[in-house]
């Protein structure tokens, strides 16, 4: 297809068709059988041409430049048209170069789509972009590059302007979208007007960004905002030049403000919560000729509806706190920088000082407010330092590690509270949780709404002690050197659960291990304990101890989750030591090349110590063990013995009962007369004249309760206590006298005693017939009728000594 372009001389327009940069000349322009790589059509010319390829848009671009002289003649004010018609479908750039006096101003007014400024190198979604350059004398300043569909409605410039419109080849655009108007001198580089309707956010940049703003220049942004909306300004990127005279600054003109203009440094927090329209101006300075530096600025203006409770303030009283900071920020701060198009939440220290991030320091009280529809997108991160440089001032002093009420009362969710515990080398830290206790959770989250992360930092290494949940078995942790404890929340329920927080800390003298745990296992659950730095492993030469408290009426069962330590040592040895907390207890020791102990019972509180070596490879020592508690069980042998003893006592009791019952039905029996024995009174010779050698009248078949004599010895001065209730057979000579009854003094009421019937052994003849009583030995058969068999273990204690006289 052929193309014909006809330019009127009065239009002062030039058309150039040029190859696209960076492409090989695979396509040419043919005009009157002449092949060309590019084509220039001047004002007043009429040219017909064709392309040697079917897709010239891949290889060529078109540049149309129109020169407008507003200095020597009238300016063609009004809508700007795209001229000439009939251009080939190539990527096109329209350039309007307007010459004007610096004593006058030009205004570029855009259609209802308006413009949105973009950073250099950024592309517009529809590939349609505008570039505005200001020309003062021979200097050119890039006001900015803009896309369609924004808020910039007008740009006013001092002097001439070069306006460029870039169009893609496939877009059949017929209008430029702006017009040119003449204005009086604006006495500054430019004025950019932006109209913001409803909730919105825009980003603007200083001229020449990211290069430097012209020296000692002034420019203004005008923001047209509905009076029922609130606007806030945020500087995201800026730099300052080296000034010799004056000072770089930002000035605000806010209708109704008693101090217009309000002057701010670029490093200050900029005004926020501005009601209605306002102007903002950037003023440069006279720069150092040797080292001028760069003044540049990229900022954001956010427009929001006023909050329902915009006049409600919240008291944050940190006046009694020390070494503490509280930062209120967005949900994913600081790793995530919210997009400028995202709706934001602002935190205000006063009605005009608001920001996305607000940091409060201890020693003062603050009244803050929020410009945010959804406070759930805000978080609080706080940090507090506690130090001890002299143990004399810190010993026995307890510090509470609970979140202050000044934070929990805010309508913002706490994200993290960090305690940094600092001490010298000879002072260590002890963490206690008496009622909640702690639970080590290496791989799962807590059932509660928060957890504690504990890190011990020494000059040589950093030891991640672990993540702990409330409601476990660890009552106390002792650690060396500087400690960082981070309370992290998981849900909205932390405020309700914050009341029972009981974590406390104190400074203690030096301990030998890097970390020592005191554990009281839960009797209803299996407690798992593992080495710090899980699962990475213990650093070399680190020693960790656990003291397991076992109640007196319970037994602990200890077991390891694997058979071996799983490392090989290059230097030193790795050990596991187990020992009960009692004098003379056996200590169980295992090296890294030995099997770990099998599950075992521990009857008293005990220690478990793990000491690491320097491993050969990168595999570090990781060890996990478990502890359960159970009530102590009585030994089966003891139970059998107790039952057997109870049975014997029952039999004896029944025997006594039966004998007593029988006696009650008969006349009282004093004794059974045996005519074959000597009836002489024990301990007395020749008292009875009648001898009874062949009877057993001296043997008592039954001993009545009333004739037990043992209690009489209590009244004597004898040093040997008699054995009561058991009759010992007489083994002396048998006389011919009948037995005599005991003296009346023997017949006193005495306590009941158990009776044991025993067949007496044969007696030998002697002149002395003594009656003795002895206790029957256990194991001796009650029904043994062998008169010659004697219990070799018997010892006899006479009731009456032979030397006793009448």
C-alpha positions in Angstrom: 0.0 0.0 0.0 1.1 3.5 -0.8 0.8 6.5 1.5 0.6 10.2 0.6 1.4 12.9 3.1 0.6 16.6 2.3 1.8 19.3 4.6 0.7 23.0 4.5 3.5 25.4 4.8 1.6 27.5 7.3 1.2 24.6 9.7 5.0 24.7 10.3 4.9 20.9 10.7 7.6 18.4 9.9 7.1 14.6 9.5 10.0 12.1 9.9 9.8 8.4 9.3 12.9 6.8 11.0 14.0 3.2 11.6 13.4 1.8 15.0 16.6 1.9 17.1 18.5 -1.3 17.4 16.9 -3.1 14.4 18.5 -4.3 11.2 17.3 -2.6 8.0 15.1 -5.5 6.9 12.5 -3.1 5.5 13.0 0.0 3.3 11.1 3.0 2.1 10.5 3.3 -1.7 9.7 6.7 -3.2 9.8 7.1 -7.0 11.8 3.9 -7.4 14.3 5.2 -4.9 15.0 3.1 -1.8 15.6 4.9 1.4 16.1 3.9 5.1 14.3 7.0 6.4 12.1 9.9 5.1 11.7 13.5 6.1 8.7 15.6 4.9 9.1 19.4 5.3 6.3 22.0 5.5 4.6 22.6 2.1 5.7 19.2 0.7 3.5 16.4 -0.8 5.1 13.0 -0.7 3.9 9.5 -1.8 5.8 6.4 -0.7 5.5 2.7 0.1 7.3 0.1 2.2 9.2 -2.9 0.9 7.7 -5.1 3.7 4.2 -5.9 4.8 4.8 -5.1 8.5 6.5 -1.7 8.6 5.4 -1.0 12.2 8.1 -3.5 13.3 10.8 -1.5 11.7 9.8 2.2 11.6 8.5 5.0 13.8 7.0 8.4 13.0 7.9 11.7 14.6 5.6 14.7 13.9 6.9 18.1 15.2 5.0 21.3 15.1 6.7 24.6 16.0 4.5 27.3 17.6 5.9 30.8 18.0 4.1 32.8 20.7 6.9 35.4 20.9 6.7 37.1 17.5 3.0 36.4 16.7 -0.3 35.2 18.2 -0.5 31.7 19.7 -3.0 29.2 18.3 -4.8 28.8 21.7 -7.4 26.2 22.0 -7.6 22.4 21.4 -4.6 20.8 19.9 -5.3 18.5 17.0 -3.4 15.6 15.6 -2.0 16.7 12.2 -1.5 15.6 9.5 -4.0 12.9 8.7 -3.3 9.8 6.6 -0.1 8.7 8.4 1.0 5.1 8.1 0.2 2.9 11.1 3.5 3.3 12.9 4.3 4.1 16.5 3.9 7.9 16.5 5.3 10.8 18.6 3.7 14.2 18.3 5.9 17.1 19.5 4.6 20.6 20.0 7.4 23.1 20.5 5.9 26.3 21.9 8.2 29.4 22.1 7.0 31.9 24.7 8.3 34.8 26.7 9.4 34.3 30.3 7.2 37.3 31.2 4.1 35.2 30.2 2.8 31.9 31.3 1.4 29.0 29.3 -1.3 26.6 30.6 -1.7 23.0 29.4 -5.2 22.0 30.3 -6.1 18.3 29.9 -9.4 16.7 29.2 -11.5 14.8 31.7 -9.3 11.8 31.7 -6.5 13.9 33.2 -3.0 12.6 33.8 -1.0 10.5 36.3 2.7 11.1 36.8 5.0 8.1 36.5 8.6 7.5 37.4 11.3 7.5 34.6 11.4 4.1 32.9 7.9 3.2 33.9 5.5 2.3 31.2 1.8 3.3 30.8 -0.7 0.5 30.7 -2.2 1.6 27.3 1.2 2.8 26.0 -0.1 6.4 25.7 2.2 8.8 27.5 2.8 12.6 27.7 6.1 14.3 28.3 6.2 17.9 29.4 9.4 20.0 29.3 9.8 23.6 30.2 12.1 25.8 28.2 13.6 28.9 29.9 16.1 30.6 27.7 18.3 27.7 26.5 17.7 25.5 29.5 15.2 22.6 29.4 13.6 21.2 32.5 11.7 17.9 32.4 8.5 18.6 34.3 7.5 14.9 34.2 6.1 12.0 32.3 2.4 11.2 32.6 -0.1 8.5 31.7 -3.8 8.9 31.1 -6.5 8.5 33.7 -5.0 10.4 36.7 -5.7 13.5 38.7 -3.4 16.1 37.1 -5.7 18.5 35.3 -3.5 21.5 34.5 0.1 22.3 34.2 1.1 26.0 34.2 4.6 26.8 32.9 6.8 29.9 32.8 8.2 30.5 29.3 8.2 28.0 26.5 7.1 24.4 26.6 7.9 21.2 24.6 4.9 18.9 24.8 5.2 15.3 23.5 2.5 12.7 22.9 3.5 9.1 22.3 1.0 6.8 20.6 1.2 3.1 19.7 0.7 2.1 16.1 -2.5 0.1 16.8 -4.4 2.9 18.6 -6.4 5.1 16.2 -6.4 8.2 18.5 -7.6 11.4 16.7 -7.4 14.0 19.5 -4.4 15.1 21.6 -6.5 15.4 24.8 -5.3 18.8 25.9 -5.4 22.5 24.9 -3.1 25.5 25.3 -4.1 28.7 26.9 -2.3 31.9 27.6 -1.8 33.1 31.2 -0.1 35.8 33.1 3.4 35.2 34.5 3.3 32.6 37.3 6.7 33.8 38.8 7.9 30.2 39.3 9.0 27.3 37.3 5.6 25.6 37.1 2.3 24.9 38.8 0.8 21.5 38.7 -2.9 21.2 39.6 -4.3 17.9 40.8 -8.0 17.3 41.4 -8.8 14.5 43.9 -12.3 13.2 44.2 -13.2 10.7 46.8 -10.7 8.4 48.5 -7.6 8.3 46.4 -3.8 8.4 46.4 -1.4 10.0 44.0 2.4 10.1 43.6 4.2 13.2 42.3 7.8 14.1 41.7 9.9 17.2 41.5 11.0 18.3 38.0 14.1 16.5 36.5 13.5 13.6 39.0 15.6 11.6 39.8 18.1 14.2 38.7 18.3 17.5 40.5 15.7 20.3 40.8 17.0 23.5 39.2 19.0 25.7 41.4 17.2 28.4 43.4 13.9 27.6 41.7 10.4 27.5 43.0 7.5 25.3 42.0 4.0 24.7 43.4 1.5 21.8 43.5 -2.2 22.8 43.9 -4.5 20.1 45.3 -8.2 20.5 44.9 -10.0 18.3 47.5 -13.6 18.3 48.6 -14.1 20.0 51.9 -15.5 16.9 53.5 -12.3 14.9 52.8 -9.0 14.7 54.6 -5.6 14.8 52.9 -2.1 13.7 54.2 1.3 14.2 52.6 4.1 11.7 52.9 7.7 12.1 51.5 9.0 8.7 50.4 12.3 9.7 48.7 14.2 12.9 48.8 17.7 14.3 48.8 19.2 17.7 49.6 21.7 19.8 47.7 24.6 21.8 49.3 23.4 25.3 49.8 25.5 28.4 50.0 22.6 30.8 50.5 19.0 30.2 51.5 17.6 26.9 52.7 15.7 24.2 50.9 12.2 23.9 52.3 8.6 23.0 51.7 5.8 25.6 52.2 2.1 24.8 52.7 -0.7 27.2 52.2 -3.7 25.7 54.0 -7.0 27.7 54.0 -8.0 28.6 57.5 -4.6 28.0 59.0 -3.5 30.8 61.3 0.2 30.5 60.3 0.2 30.5 56.5 2.5 29.6 54.9 3.5 26.7 57.1 7.2 25.9 56.5 8.7 22.5 56.9 12.1 20.9 56.2 12.1 17.9 53.9 13.2 15.8 56.9 10.2 16.8 58.9 7.0 14.8 59.2 4.7 16.5 56.7 1.1 17.8 57.5 -1.7 15.2 57.6 -5.4 15.2 58.2 -5.8 18.4 56.1 -9.4 19.4 55.5 -10.1 20.5 52.0 -7.8 22.0 49.3 -4.2 23.2 49.9 -1.0 24.3 48.1 2.4 22.9 48.5 5.6 24.6 47.2 9.2 23.4 46.9 11.9 26.0 47.2 15.5 25.4 46.2 18.6 27.3 47.2 21.8 28.8 45.8 24.1 25.7 45.5 27.8 25.3 46.1 29.4 25.6 42.7 32.1 23.1 43.6 29.8 20.5 45.1 26.2 21.4 44.3 24.5 18.1 45.3 21.0 17.2 44.2 17.6 18.4 45.4 14.9 15.9 44.5 11.6 14.8 45.9 9.1 12.0 45.4 6.0 12.2 47.6 2.5 10.9 48.0 -0.8 12.6 48.8 -3.5 10.4 50.3 -7.1 11.5 50.5 -9.5 9.8 52.9 -12.9 10.2 54.4 -12.8 11.6 57.9 -13.1 8.9 60.5 -16.2 8.5 62.6 -14.0 8.8 65.7 -11.5 11.2 64.3 -11.8 13.3 67.5 -11.4 10.3 69.8 -7.9 10.1 71.3 -6.2 7.2 73.1 -3.9 7.8 76.1 -0.6 5.9 75.9 1.1 6.6 79.2 4.8 5.7 79.1 5.9 8.2 81.8 6.8 5.5 84.3 8.5 3.2 81.8 12.2 3.2 81.2 14.2 2.1 78.1 11.1 1.3 76.1 9.8 2.2 72.7 6.3 1.5 71.2 5.9 1.4 67.4 2.5 1.4 65.7 2.7 0.3 62.1 0.9 -1.5 59.3 0.4 -5.2 59.3 3.5 -6.4 57.4 5.9 -3.6 58.3 8.9 -3.3 57.8 9.4 -6.1 55.3 6.4 -5.1 53.2 6.2 -1.5 51.9 2.5 -1.0 51.0 1.7 0.1 47.5 0.8 3.7 47.1 -2.5 2.6 45.7 -3.4 0.6 48.8 -5.7 2.2 51.3 -3.6 3.1 54.3 -4.0 3.7 58.1 -2.5 6.7 59.7 -1.5 7.2 63.3 -1.6 10.7 64.6 0.3 12.2 67.5 -1.7 15.4 67.1 -4.4 16.4 64.6 -1.9 17.5 62.0 1.1 15.1 62.6 0.2 11.7 61.2 2.2 8.9 59.6 2.0 5.3 58.6 4.5 4.5 61.3 4.5 6.1 64.7 7.2 5.5 67.4 6.6 6.5 71.0 9.4 6.5 73.6 9.3 6.0 77.3 9.2 8.9 79.8 6.2 10.7 78.4 2.4 10.3 77.9 0.8 10.6 74.5 -2.7 11.1 73.1 -2.9 9.5 69.7 -5.7 9.0 67.2 -6.2 7.0 64.1 -7.2 7.8 60.5 -8.1 4.3 59.5 -11.3 2.5 58.6 -10.1 -0.9 59.6 -7.9 -0.9 62.7 -7.3 -4.6 62.3 -4.6 -3.7 59.7 -2.5 -2.0 62.3 0.0 -3.7 64.7 2.1 -2.8 67.7 5.7 -3.7 68.2 7.3 -2.7 71.5 10.8 -3.1 72.9 12.2 -2.7 76.4 15.7 -3.0 77.7 16.7 -4.3 81.2 20.3 -4.1 82.2 22.6 -5.1 85.1 26.2 -4.1 85.3 26.7 -4.7 89.0 25.2 -7.8 90.7 25.1 -6.0 94.0 22.4 -3.7 92.7 20.5 -6.4 90.8 20.6 -9.4 93.1 17.3 -10.6 94.5 15.4 -8.1 92.4 12.6 -9.5 90.2 11.5 -7.9 87.0 8.1 -8.6 85.5 8.1 -9.6 81.8 4.5 -8.7 81.1 3.0 -6.4 78.6 2.1 -3.0 80.1 -1.6 -2.0 80.3 -0.8 1.1 78.3 -0.4 -1.2 75.3 -3.1 -3.8 76.0 -5.7 -1.0 76.3 -5.2 0.3 72.8 -7.6 -1.0 70.1 -4.6 -2.3 68.2 -3.4 -5.8 68.1 0.0 -6.4 69.7 2.3 -8.1 67.2 5.5 -8.5 69.2 7.0 -7.3 72.6 10.7 -7.7 72.9 12.7 -7.7 76.1 16.5 -7.2 75.8 18.2 -8.4 78.9 21.8 -7.1 79.1 24.4 -8.1 81.7 28.2 -8.5 82.1 30.0 -11.8 81.7 29.8 -12.7 85.4 26.0 -12.1 85.6 23.5 -14.5 84.3 19.7 -14.3 83.7 17.1 -16.5 85.3 13.6 -16.6 83.8 10.7 -18.0 85.9 7.1 -18.9 85.1 5.7 -20.2 88.4 2.0 -20.7 87.5 1.8 -20.8 83.7 5.1 -22.5 83.2 6.5 -22.9 79.7 6.4 -25.6 77.0 9.0 -26.1 74.3 7.3 -26.3 70.9 9.9 -26.9 68.2 7.6 -27.6 65.3 4.0 -26.7 66.2 2.3 -23.5 67.2 0.9 -22.8 70.6 -2.6 -23.6 71.7 -2.7 -20.1 73.3 -2.7 -16.8 71.4 1.0 -16.0 72.1 4.4 -17.6 72.5 7.9 -16.7 73.7 11.0 -16.9 71.6 14.2 -16.9 73.7 17.7 -16.3 72.2 20.9 -16.2 74.3 23.7 -14.2 72.6 27.3 -14.6 73.8 30.4 -13.0 72.2 31.2 -16.4 70.6 27.9 -17.7 69.5 24.1 -17.1 69.4 22.1 -19.8 71.0 18.4 -20.1 70.0 17.0 -21.5 73.2 13.7 -22.2 71.5 10.0 -21.2 71.2 7.9 -21.7 74.3 4.2 -21.7 75.0 2.4 -21.0 78.3 1.0 -24.1 80.0 3.9 -26.5 80.0 6.3 -27.9 82.6 9.4 -25.7 82.5 9.4 -23.5 85.6 12.8 -21.9 85.3 15.5 -21.2 82.7 18.9 -20.0 83.6 21.1 -18.6 80.8 24.4 -16.8 80.4 25.1 -13.4 79.0 22.7 -11.3 77.0 19.1 -12.6 76.4 16.4 -11.5 74.0 12.9 -12.6 74.8 10.2 -12.0 72.2 6.5 -12.3 72.9 4.7 -12.9 69.6 0.9 -13.0 69.3 -1.1 -15.2 67.0 -4.7 -14.0 67.3 -7.1 -11.5 68.7 -7.4 -13.2 72.0 -4.2 -12.0 73.5 -5.8 -9.1 75.3 -8.0 -11.5 77.2 -5.1 -13.9 78.0 -2.7 -11.2 79.0 -4.0 -11.0 82.6 -2.4 -14.2 83.9 1.0 -13.5 82.4 3.5 -14.4 85.1 6.8 -14.5 83.3 9.5 -12.9 85.5 13.3 -12.6 85.4 16.1 -11.8 87.7 19.9 -11.6 87.5 21.8 -14.4 89.2 25.5 -15.1 89.7 27.5 -17.0 87.1 26.4 -20.5 86.1 28.6 -23.2 84.5 26.3 -24.3 81.7 25.1 -22.2 78.8 21.5 -23.0 79.8 19.8 -24.8 82.7 16.2 -25.8 82.7 14.1 -26.7 85.8 11.2 -28.9 84.8 8.3 -30.2 86.8 6.6 -32.7 84.5 2.8 -32.8 84.1 1.6 -36.0 85.7 -1.1 -36.4 83.0 1.1 -36.0 79.9 4.4 -37.0 78.4 6.8 -34.1 78.5 9.2 -33.8 75.5 12.5 -31.8 76.0 15.1 -31.1 73.4 18.4 -29.3 73.0 18.4 -25.6 72.0 19.0 -24.5 68.5 16.5 -27.2 67.4 16.7 -28.6 64.8 20.0 -27.0 63.7 21.9 -28.5 66.6 24.0 -27.3 69.6 27.1 -25.2 68.8 30.4 -26.9 69.6 31.5 -27.1 73.2 28.1 -26.1 74.6 26.7 -27.7 77.8 23.0 -27.8 78.6 21.4 -29.2 81.8 17.8 -30.1 82.8 16.8 -30.6 86.5 13.7 -32.8 86.5 11.6 -32.5 89.7 10.1 -35.8 90.8 7.4 -35.6 93.6 8.1 -38.0 96.6 5.1 -40.2 95.9 5.8 -40.6 92.2 8.3 -42.2 89.9 9.6 -40.7 86.7 10.2 -42.6 83.5 13.0 -41.3 81.3 13.6 -42.2 77.7 15.4 -40.9 74.6 13.9 -40.5 71.2 16.8 -42.1 69.4 19.4 -44.7 70.1 22.6 -42.6 69.6 23.7 -39.0 69.6 24.3 -39.2 65.9 27.6 -37.3 65.7 31.3 -38.0 65.4 33.7 -35.7 67.3 36.8 -34.1 65.8 37.9 -32.5 69.1 36.8 -33.4 72.6 33.9 -35.7 73.5 30.2 -35.4 73.7 28.5 -36.8 76.8 25.1 -37.5 78.2 25.1 -37.6 82.0 22.1 -38.7 84.2 22.2 -38.7 88.0 19.6 -38.6 90.7 19.7 -35.8 93.2 20.7 -37.9 96.2 23.8 -38.8 98.1 25.7 -41.7 96.6 23.5 -42.0 93.6 24.9 -43.8 90.6 25.8 -41.5 87.6 25.0 -42.8 84.1 27.4 -41.6 81.5 27.3 -42.1 77.7 29.7 -40.9 75.0 28.8 -40.0 71.5 30.1 -43.4 70.3 27.9 -45.4 72.8 24.2 -46.3 72.8 22.0 -43.9 74.8 20.4 -45.4 78.0 17.3 -47.5 77.6 14.1 -46.1 79.1 14.4 -46.2 82.9 12.7 -45.3 86.1 13.9 -42.5 88.3 12.7 -42.5 91.9 14.0 -39.1 92.9 14.6 -35.8 91.2 17.4 -36.1 88.8 19.7 -34.2 86.4 20.2 -34.7 82.6 23.3 -33.0 81.2 24.3 -32.8 77.5 27.8 -31.6 76.6 28.8 -31.2 73.0 32.2 -31.6 71.3 33.4 -30.2 68.0 31.8 -32.5 65.4 33.8 -33.8 62.4 31.3 -32.6 59.8 28.4 -30.0 59.7 26.1 -32.4 61.5 25.5 -30.9 64.9 24.2 -32.6 68.1 20.4 -32.7 68.4 18.9 -34.7 71.2 15.3 -35.1 72.4 14.1 -37.1 75.4 10.8 -37.5 77.2 9.7 -37.8 80.8 6.5 -39.2 82.3 5.3 -39.4 85.9 3.4 -42.3 87.6 2.4 -43.1 91.2 4.9 -45.3 93.0 3.9 -49.0 93.0 4.3 -51.2 96.2 6.5 -54.2 95.6 4.6 -57.5 95.0 6.7 -59.4 97.6 5.7 -56.8 100.2 2.1 -57.2 99.3 2.3 -61.0 99.6 4.1 -60.7 103.0 1.5 -58.3 104.3 -1.4 -60.5 103.2 0.3 -63.6 104.7 0.9 -61.8 108.0 -2.7 -60.7 108.1 -3.8 -64.3 107.5 -1.7 -65.6 110.4 -3.0 -62.9 112.7 -6.5 -63.8 111.7 -5.9 -67.5 112.5 -4.4 -66.7 115.9 -7.3 -64.4 116.7 -9.9 -67.0 115.8 -8.0 -69.6 118.0 -8.0 -67.2 120.9 -11.7 -66.5 120.4 -12.6 -70.2 120.3 -10.6 -71.0 123.4 -12.1 -68.2 125.4 -15.6 -69.3 124.3 -14.9 -72.8 125.4 -13.6 -71.7 128.8 -16.7 -69.6 129.4 -18.8 -72.9 129.3 -16.5 -74.7 131.8 -15.2 -74.1 135.3 -12.0 -72.2 135.3 -9.1 -74.6 134.9 -6.0 -73.8 136.8 -3.9 -76.6 135.4 -3.8 -80.2 134.5 -2.2 -82.3 137.3 0.7 -84.5 136.2 1.6 -87.0 138.9 4.9 -88.0 137.2 6.7 -84.8 137.9 8.1 -83.0 140.9 5.5 -80.7 142.4 8.0 -78.6 144.2 7.5 -74.9 143.8 9.8 -73.5 141.2 13.0 -72.2 142.8 12.3 -74.0 146.1 13.8 -77.3 147.3 12.1 -80.0 149.3 8.9 -78.1 149.7 6.7 -81.1 148.8 7.4 -84.4 150.4 5.4 -86.5 147.9 7.3 -87.4 144.8 5.6 -87.9 141.4 8.3 -89.1 139.1 6.1 -90.8 136.5 3.4 -88.3 135.9 3.2 -85.0 134.0 1.3 -83.1 136.5 3.7 -80.2 136.2 2.7 -79.6 132.6 -0.1 -77.1 131.9 -2.3 -78.0 129.1 -4.1 -74.7 129.4 -2.9 -71.5 130.9 -5.7 -69.3 132.2 -5.5 -65.6 131.7 -5.5 -65.1 135.4 -2.3 -67.2 135.9 0.1 -65.5 133.6 2.9 -64.5 135.7 5.1 -62.3 133.5 3.6 -59.0 134.7 4.9 -59.6 138.2 8.4 -59.0 137.0 7.4 -55.4 136.3 7.4 -55.0 140.1 10.7 -56.7 140.6 14.1 -55.2 140.2 15.2 -57.7 137.7 17.2 -56.3 134.7 15.8 -58.8 132.2 12.3 -58.3 130.8 10.4 -61.5 130.7 8.7 -62.9 127.7 5.0 -63.2 128.5 2.2 -65.5 127.3 4.3 -68.4 126.1 4.9 -71.5 128.3 8.3 -73.2 128.0 8.4 -76.9 129.0 10.2 -77.8 132.1 13.5 -79.6 131.4 14.7 -80.2 135.0 14.5 -83.4 137.2 11.0 -84.7 138.1 10.2 -85.0 141.8 7.6 -87.1 143.6 5.7 -84.1 145.0 2.4 -82.9 143.4 2.3 -79.5 141.8 1.5 -76.6 144.1 -0.8 -73.8 143.0 0.9 -70.4 142.4 0.9 -67.9 145.2 -2.1 -65.7 145.6 0.0 -62.7 144.6 0.3 -64.2 141.1 -3.5 -64.3 140.6 -4.0 -60.7 139.4 -6.0 -59.4 136.5 -3.7 -59.1 133.6 -4.0 -58.1 130.0 -5.1 -60.7 127.5 -2.4 -62.5 125.6 -2.3 -64.9 122.8 -2.0 -68.6 123.7 0.1 -71.1 121.9 -0.3 -74.8 122.7 3.0 -76.7 122.6 3.9 -80.2 123.5 6.7 -80.1 126.0 9.8 -82.1 125.5 10.8 -84.9 128.0 12.1 -83.6 131.3 15.3 -84.8 133.0 15.5 -85.7 136.7 16.9 -83.1 139.0 16.4 -81.8 142.5 15.3 -78.5 141.2 12.0 -78.3 139.4 11.9 -74.9 137.7 9.0 -73.5 135.7 10.1 -71.3 132.8 8.2 -69.6 130.0 9.7 -68.9 126.6 8.3 -67.5 123.3 7.9 -70.0 120.5 10.2 -69.3 117.5 8.6 -68.7 114.2 8.8 -71.7 112.0 8.6 -74.1 114.9 5.8 -76.6 114.3 3.0 -76.3 116.7 2.0 -79.9 116.4 5.5 -81.4 116.7 5.1 -84.4 119.0 8.8 -85.3 119.0 9.8 -85.0 122.7 13.4 -85.2 121.9 13.5 -82.4 119.3 14.4 -78.9 120.7 14.5 -75.5 119.1 18.1 -74.6 119.0 17.3 -70.9 118.9 15.3 -70.8 122.1 16.5 -68.6 124.9 14.9 -69.0 128.3 14.3 -66.4 131.0 13.2 -67.8 134.3 10.3 -66.1 135.9 11.7 -66.5 139.4 15.4 -66.7 140.1 16.7 -69.6 142.2 18.2 -67.3 144.8 14.8 -65.9 145.7 13.8 -66.7 149.3 10.4 -67.1 150.8 
